[in-house]
Amino acid sequence: MLYFKNDYSEGAHPALLKRFFETNFEKLDGYGEDKYSQSAKEKIKQATACPDAEIFFISGGTQTNQVVIATMLSRHEGVLAAQTGHVACHEAGAIEYTGHKVITLPQYEGKINHNDIASFIDAFYADESHSHMVYPGMVYISHPTEYGTLYTKEELTKISETCHKYNIPLFLDGARLGYALTAETDVTLPLIAELTDVFYIGGTKCGALCGEAVVFTKKNAPKHFTTLVKQHGAMLAKGRLIGVQFDMLFNGSFYTDICRNAIETAQMLKDAFREKGYKFFIDSPTNQIFIILENKQMEKIKENVCISYWEKYDETHTVVRFATSWATSREDVEKLIELL
């Protein structure tokens, strides 16, 4: 079987595994207090051009979204997100489980619009009964989005300005940030640090075995955040597991270097899909490709290829996702093209 189902099917980049072996017998402090975690934090500060950043390592993406949102919101607040946002659709109600509502906004190819944020907040406060409602307390976006699309510098700037106007934080989910940074884009890591209040750098889907790096950019980490992470069960006793990886990932340009493979192999597939007349559901510039398949055609392809069901298109057609990763081989891409 060829595997194009997601971008976290493989284990970890060999260089990270090698580093694990090299450091395996070192006796290090736990809970992220080891020297590799501290080194990784300094490297991330340099890469983000944010020397005052407060950085924390958390075990996974859903845990990160839940902890950040739950600890930054007051009890009466919810988080604004796209209808298709990960926190709204694919996290099993993890945010609501903490007592905070996910308030959905219209999506445009996976993205939200600054005008919709402003309109929602204005309408909320114009309602004389708003004290009986869930207050909008944060804006959540992901980059790339669930459809693999990217915010432009202009879009991100306008959303940031809107959040600051209403004095609510902007949180950017960067689970696939490595693929966003290596695609054709005018959004850089320092720009993200400048425009957001908190974001995270994805490791799990970008070459690491596990782990994400949360970056608070305005000296705004919630009080006792480390304790709160542990309360949510999102802290590893062997914090070195994440620290060693991010110390390697942010050694020079290694993080983006390894993620570039996903963009290049995805482009090979996109070119083949177009050449063979397949219909795109959305034109994603990153490593997720969304194709509309006739249902029988989808079942035929699934005999040889693992792909993701995404959504129903109509009675006879389905939207499916083909995903590449840092580890996708050109040989597998060529085999898939032959099958198509």
N, C-alpha and C positions, 0 to 999 in steps of 0.2 A: 504493500500500500504506500502511496505517496501521501505525505502529510502536509496539508496547507490549512489546517483547521484553526490554528492560533499562532501567536508569537511567543509562547512560553512552553512549548512542547519539549524542547531540549533542556538539558541540565544547566550547565554553566560554561562559559568560555574557558578553554583549556588553560589560558594564562592565569585565570582566577584559581582553578583547581591546583595548578602548579604552586601558586602562592600559598594555598592552604597547606600543602605538604611541607613547604619550606618553613612555615611558621607553626606547624602543628604541635611541636613539643615545647614551645615557649610557654612559660607560665605567665599569664596575663590577668589583669583585673577584669571583673565581669561587668555586665550591664552597660557596656559602651564606654567604660572608663579606661580601656586599654590604649596603648600608644598608637595603634593603627587607626582606631576610631578618631582619636584626636588629630592625627595627621590628615586623615580624610577630610575632616571638617575644615582644616586650614586650606586644603586644596580647593574645596568647594567655595570657600569665601573668595579665593583668588579668581576662580572660574566665573563666579557670578558678579565680580567687581563689587562685592558687598561686604566690606570688612567687619561690619557690625552685625552680620547675620548670626542668628541663633539656630543651630542645626541639631537635629535629633534623628536617630535611626530607629525605624519601626519595621516590624516583621513583614507586613504585606500591604497591598493597596487598599483593600476594604477596611482593614484595621486603621490605616492612616486616615482615610476619609472620615471614618466614624470618630476617631479620637480628636482630630482637628476641629471638626464641626461641633461636636458635643462640648468641647472645652472652651471654644471661643464664643458660643452662643449663650445668652441668658435663658432661663427656663421658659420664658414666654415667647421665644423667638424661633423662627424656622429659617430654612435656607432656600434661596431662589436658584433654580437650575432649569436647564432645557428639558423638555418633555422626554427627550431621548437620552438625557444625561445618565451616566453610570449610577449615580446615587439614587436616581429615580426609578431605574429599570432593572439593574443587574446586581443589586447588593442585598437582596432578600429582606428589605426593610431594615437594614442595619442602622440607618440614621433614625428612623422612626422608633426603633427599639430603645434608643436613648432618650426618647421623649420630645424629639424635635421633628417637625413636619418638613417634608420636602415640598416646596411650593413650585409648581412647574410653570414655565413660560413657553411660548411658541418657539419652535426651532426652525432654523433655516440651514439645511444641509448639516445639521448637528450643532449649529452655533446659535447663541442668543444675541439679541440686539440691544444696544444701550438704550434705545428709545422705549423698548418694552419694559426694561427695568424701571426707568423713570415713570412711565405710565402706570405701572403696577403700584409703585410706592406712593405716587400722588393720589391714586384712586383709594388706596388703603387709608391714608390719613384724612381724605375727604369724607370717608364714611363715618358718620356720627357714632356708629356702633363698633368702631375699630378696637376699642378696649376689650371687646369680647372675642377678638379674633387673634390668630397667630401673627405676630409681628415679623416683617421681613428683616432679618438680622445679618444676613451674609449673602454674597453671590458666589456660586460655584460654577466654574467652567472647567473643561478638560481640553488639553492641547497636546496631541491631536484629539478631536472629538470621537464619539462612538462611530462616526462614519469616516474616520480617517482624515477629516478636513482640518484646516489650520486657520487660526485667527491671523489677520494681518496686523501690522504695527498700528495702523489707524484704528482698526476695530478694537484692539486691546486697549489702546490709549483712551478711546471714548468710554469704554466700559469702566476703566479705572477711574476716570474723571467723574463718571456718574456715581460710582460707589463712594468716592470721597465727598461728593456733594451731599450725599445722604448719610455720610458718616457710618458706613457699614464696610466691613472688610471684604476684599476680593481674594478668593481662594482658587488657585489653579492646580488641577489634578494633572500631574505629569507622568502618569504610569508609563506612557510611551514617549516621553519627552525626547529621548535619544533619536527617535525616528523623525520627530518634528524638527529638530535642530539640523538634521542632515538632508532634509527635503529642501526644495526651492522655497525660501521664505525670507522675510525681512524682520523676523522676530528672533532675537538672540537671547542667550541666557542672562546677560546683564540687563537687557531690556525687561525681561520677565521679573527679575528681582526688583527693578525700579518701579514697575507698574502694579505689582501685586503686594498684598500684605503677608501672604503665606503661599507657598507652593511646594510641591515635592518632586524630586528627581527619581524617576522610576528605575529600579534595578531588576526586579523580577522579570519584566518583559524585555529587558534590554541587556541581556548577557549575564546577569547575576543568577546565583542559585536562588536567592530570596532577598528581600529587603528593599526599603525605600528611604530616601533622605529628605526629611522635612526641613524646609528653610523658612524661618520667620524673618522678614526683611526689615522690619521697622522697630526692632527692640520690643516686640509686641507679643512674645510667647506668653501664653497663660501662666499665671503664677503656679509654681510647683508642677510644671508640665511633665517632668520625668515621673513624678509620683502618679499623675493622672494616666500616663501611658501604661504604667504597670497595673493600675486599677482596671484598665480595659483589657488586660491580658495580652497586650501587644508588644511587650518587651522580652527580649531574649536574655537569659542569664549569661549565655556565651555571646555577648554582644560583639565579640571579635569576629563572629561569623559574617556580620554585615560590614563592620569596620574594615576588615582586611580587603573585602571586595571593593568598597568604594575608594579605598586608598589606592587600589590598582586601577579602577575605572577612571579616576581623575588624575592619573599619572600622565601628564601631558594631554594629548588629544585622544587618548585611548577610547574613551566612552563614545565619542562620535565616530571614530575610525571604525569600530566594530559594528556600529549601527548602520553605517552607510551601505553595508551589504544588503540589508532588507530593502532599501530604497532602489538599489540597482537591480536586484532580482525581481522586485515588484514591477519595475518599468519593463523588463523583458516580458513579463506576463501580460501587462497591459497592451504592449505592442502586438503580441500574438492574439489576444482577444479581439482587438480592433481589426487585425488583418483577416481573421476568420469570421468576422461579422457578428460577434457576440454583442449583446446590448448591455450597456452599463446602467446601473441604477443611479449611481452618483460618481462624479469624477474626483476620486480621492488622490491627493498628491503624495500620500505616504505609503505605508506598507500593507494597508487593508484595501482589498479590491472587491467591489460589490457588483455582481453580475445577475441579470434576470435570466433565469432558465425555465424552460418548459418543464413541467413536473416529471414527465417520463425521462427527459434528458438529464435532469438532476439525478434521478435514481440510477441512470446508466453510469454517469460520472462517478457516483458514490461507490460503485463496485470496485473502483481502483484508486480513488482519491478521497481522503478525509477532508471534508470542508464543513463550514458552519452554516446551518440554517439561520437566516436572519429575520425575514418576515415574509408574510404572504403578500404577493403582488396582485394576483387576481385568482379566479377559480382554477386556472390551468398553469399559472406561472408562480415561481417563488424567487425571492431575492436570497442569494447565497453569498457568503464571504470567503474569499481566498486570502490567506494571510501569509506573508513572508516574515523572516526574522533575521537576526544577526547571524544565524547558523544555516540558513537555507542555501543549499548547494545549487550551482548552475546546472549540474547534471540532473537533479530532480526537476528543475524548471524545464529543461529541455524534454524530459520524459513526459511531463504534463502537457507541454505544447504538442507533442506527438499524439497523445491521447485525444486532445481537443480536435 
